[in-house]
């Protein structure tokens, strides 16, 4: 098994730095940054245009289970898991320097613009103020356990995917769920 880069218009396999097939992967900055997490605790950014690694390679004590970025991916929110405990921190993507304290708790997180982080535990959603990671409030939860969180490029809308094959939309500014959850064919909804 191997992971590679494919030209979607031609179907041709492209050259690029190798990516471990068992790693976790996230597309950030509207597809302008690929972030890869390996079981050794390393987190690597890749430029999808050149398919080359970007420095620095970040190292954490635990597997990165959630990675998100601000609109230009210059700041990353990285959630790691070790011994059943999840920890989230903000880092400067260019230097790898931590720019916040640690938030212990949510298993799944996503940055929402420049001043908010949304965290999920099971069916519960919380909003946290950045950069201090202080709780702001909770959002109406969902049934079925949360599996994925995504935020619109402008930071105003959250899509939360659940294990019961539904997604819920949230207005983050108002702090409300927009209608009832929507049935899907899969609990994992990914951006187009």
ZIZITA-V200141 format. One record per residue. SS is DSSP state (@ for helix, = for strand, . for the rest). PSI is psi as a letter, one per 40 degrees, with the letter a starting at -180 (NA if undefined). Layout:
SS/PSI
SS/PSI
//
This chain:
./i
./i
=/h
=/a
=/h
=/h
./h
./d
./d
./e
./e
./h
=/h
=/i
=/i
=/i
=/i
=/i
=/h
./h
./d
./e
./i
=/i
=/i
=/h
=/h
=/i
@/f
@/f
@/e
./e
=/h
=/h
=/h
=/h
=/h
./i
./e
./e
./e
=/i
=/h
=/h
=/i
=/h
=/h
./d
./d
./e
./f
=/i
=/i
=/i
=/i
=/i
=/h
=/i
=/h
./i
./g
./i
=/h
=/h
=/e
=/h
=/h
=/i
=/i
./i
./d
./e
./f
./d
=/h
=/h
=/h
=/h
=/h
=/i
=/h
=/h
./f
./e
=/h
=/h
=/h
=/h
=/i
=/h
=/i
=/h
./d
./d
./d
./e
./h
=/h
./e
./i
./a
./i
=/h
=/h
./c
./h
./d
=/h
=/i
=/h
=/h
=/g
./a
./e
./e
=/i
=/h
=/h
=/i
=/h
=/h
./b
./e
=/h
=/h
=/i
=/h
=/i
=/i
./i
./e
./e
./f
=/h
=/h
=/d
=/i
=/i
=/i
./h
./a
./i
./i
./e
./h
=/h
=/d
=/i
=/h
=/i
=/i
./i
./d
./e
./e
./d
=/h
=/h
=/h
=/h
=/h
=/i
./d
./e
./f
=/i
=/i
=/i
=/i
=/i
=/h
./d
./d
./d
./f
=/i
=/h
./g
./a
./i
./i
=/h
=/h
./a
./e
./i
./e
./h
./h
./i
./i
./NA
//
